[in-house]
Amino acid sequence: MPPKALVTGATGFMGSHLVQSLVEENWDVTCLIRATSKSEYLRKFPVRFVLGSANDIDSLARAVKGQDYVFHLAGRIRPTGREVYDISNYQLTRNLIQSCLKHNPSLKRFVYVSSISAAGPSLPNSYSEESQAPSPISEYGRTKLKGEEAVREVWDIIPATIIRPPNVYGPRQQEMEQLIKLISMRIVPLLKGKEEATSLIYIK
């Protein structure tokens, strides 16, 4: 039997790449999506869809039942109000992990894709270490950190992994593709008018 996985945020940039990779590895994939999500790209793959939202507990229960793995990538990234960030990044994570605890306690692993923003910025001319205490400076980072804490509360019961990816780029990522195109034309944008270092990771 192929491993079964639930992917949240499947219609997003990282989520769609993950779904494609899992399908290519012959995984049995279920995607938890909102009714308003644009899922056209995913519909060419042999995956199942569950419609749900952060506070629709019944939909979360249906989604997690019978899964071997849960990959939680859903969340709000673009600037929005504090309440929306809290619902999308914290409450959804808390409700999803609690649904796993109640309806699928034998889950093999819960993978939470947080963000480097949860750690906060590094000091000038230095790099952050994982052992450093997080100090997020944005509402996005603070709510992603709260999501991490919700996962840590139960990871003595449910095996869990928390990932803090930096800036991610690759195929179908329009903003970064535009930046790379400028660089290939030897047009290099200056950030804040001076040299800046940033962490990048490529996915495909």
C-alpha positions in Angstrom: 0.0 0.0 0.0 1.4 3.4 -0.9 1.8 5.9 2.0 -1.1 8.3 2.5 -0.5 12.0 3.0 -2.6 15.0 3.6 -1.3 18.3 2.2 -2.7 21.6 3.4 -1.8 24.7 1.3 -1.7 22.4 -1.7 -2.8 25.2 -4.1 0.1 27.4 -3.0 3.6 27.6 -4.5 5.3 25.2 -2.2 2.3 23.0 -1.7 1.7 22.4 -5.4 5.3 21.3 -5.8 5.1 19.0 -2.8 1.9 17.4 -4.2 3.5 16.8 -7.6 6.6 15.2 -5.9 4.5 12.9 -3.7 2.3 11.8 -6.7 5.4 11.1 -8.7 6.6 8.9 -5.8 3.2 7.1 -6.0 1.9 8.4 -2.7 -1.8 8.5 -2.0 -2.5 12.3 -1.6 -5.4 14.2 -0.2 -5.5 18.0 -0.4 -7.3 20.2 2.1 -8.4 23.3 0.3 -10.8 26.2 0.8 -13.9 26.4 -1.4 -12.4 29.6 -3.0 -9.0 28.0 -3.7 -7.8 27.9 -7.3 -7.1 24.2 -7.8 -6.9 23.9 -11.6 -3.2 23.0 -11.6 -3.7 20.2 -9.0 -6.7 18.6 -10.9 -4.4 17.0 -13.4 -3.0 14.8 -10.7 -4.8 11.7 -9.2 -5.4 13.4 -5.8 -8.5 13.7 -3.6 -9.8 17.0 -2.3 -11.4 17.9 1.1 -13.0 21.3 1.4 -12.4 22.9 4.7 -11.2 25.9 6.7 -9.4 26.8 9.9 -12.5 26.6 12.2 -14.4 23.9 10.3 -13.5 21.1 12.8 -15.5 18.5 11.0 -13.6 19.1 7.7 -10.3 18.8 9.5 -11.4 15.5 11.1 -12.4 14.1 7.7 -9.1 15.2 6.2 -6.7 13.7 8.8 -8.5 10.3 9.3 -6.5 7.4 7.8 -3.5 9.5 6.8 0.1 8.3 7.5 1.5 11.8 7.2 0.3 15.4 7.4 2.2 18.1 5.6 0.9 21.4 6.9 1.8 24.3 4.5 -1.3 26.4 4.6 -1.1 29.9 6.0 -1.4 33.6 5.3 1.7 35.3 4.0 0.7 38.5 2.3 0.0 41.6 4.6 -3.4 41.4 6.2 -5.0 42.2 9.6 -3.8 40.7 12.9 -7.0 38.6 13.2 -6.7 37.0 9.8 -3.0 36.1 10.4 -4.0 34.5 13.8 -6.8 32.5 12.2 -4.7 31.3 9.2 -1.3 30.7 10.8 -2.1 29.8 14.4 -5.7 28.7 14.8 -5.6 26.4 11.7 -2.4 24.8 12.9 -3.7 24.3 16.5 -7.0 22.9 15.2 -5.3 20.6 12.7 -2.8 19.1 15.2 -5.6 18.6 17.7 -7.7 16.9 15.1 -4.8 14.5 14.5 -4.5 13.9 18.2 -8.2 13.1 18.4 -8.9 11.3 15.1 -5.5 9.9 14.1 -3.2 9.4 17.1 -1.2 6.8 15.2 -0.1 9.4 12.6 3.5 8.6 11.6 4.5 12.3 11.3 3.1 15.8 11.3 5.3 18.2 9.3 4.7 21.9 9.9 6.2 24.3 7.4 6.7 27.4 9.5 8.9 30.3 8.3 12.2 31.9 9.0 10.1 34.9 10.0 9.2 33.0 13.2 12.9 33.2 14.2 13.2 36.9 13.6 16.0 38.8 11.9 19.7 38.0 12.6 22.0 40.6 13.9 24.0 42.7 11.4 26.9 40.7 9.9 25.9 37.5 11.6 23.8 34.4 11.1 21.1 33.1 13.3 21.5 29.8 15.0 18.7 27.4 15.7 19.5 27.4 19.4 18.8 31.2 19.6 15.6 32.3 21.2 13.1 33.4 18.5 12.3 37.1 18.3 9.8 37.7 15.4 9.2 41.3 14.5 6.1 40.9 12.2 2.6 39.7 12.9 3.2 37.0 10.3 6.3 35.8 12.2 4.6 35.9 15.6 1.6 33.9 14.4 3.9 31.3 12.7 5.8 31.0 16.0 2.5 30.5 17.8 1.7 27.7 15.3 5.1 26.1 16.2 4.2 26.2 19.9 0.9 24.5 19.2 2.8 21.6 17.5 5.4 21.4 20.3 2.6 20.9 22.8 1.8 17.5 21.4 5.0 16.2 19.9 5.6 13.9 22.8 2.5 12.1 21.5 2.5 12.7 17.7 5.9 12.7 16.0 6.4 16.1 14.4 8.9 18.1 12.4 9.0 21.9 12.2 10.7 23.5 9.2 11.5 27.2 8.9 12.2 27.8 5.2 13.7 31.1 4.1 12.8 32.8 0.8 11.7 30.1 -1.6 12.0 30.2 -5.3 11.5 28.0 -8.3 9.2 27.3 -11.2 5.8 29.0 -11.0 7.1 31.5 -8.4 6.4 34.7 -10.3 8.0 37.3 -8.0 11.3 35.6 -7.8 11.3 34.7 -11.5 11.0 38.5 -12.2 14.0 39.2 -9.9 16.1 36.5 -11.5 15.2 37.8 -15.0 16.4 41.2 -14.0 19.7 39.8 -12.6 20.2 37.8 -15.8 20.0 41.1 -17.7 22.6 42.5 -15.3 20.1 44.7 -13.6 20.7 44.1 -9.9 18.1 45.8 -7.6 19.7 47.3 -4.4 17.8 46.5 -1.2 17.8 49.5 1.2 20.5 51.1 -1.0 23.3 48.9 0.2 24.5 45.3 0.3 22.2 42.8 1.9 22.5 39.1 2.5 19.4 36.8 2.4 18.8 33.1 2.6 17.2 31.4 -0.4 16.1 27.9 -1.1 15.1 26.4 -4.5 12.4 23.9 -5.0 11.0 22.1 -8.1 
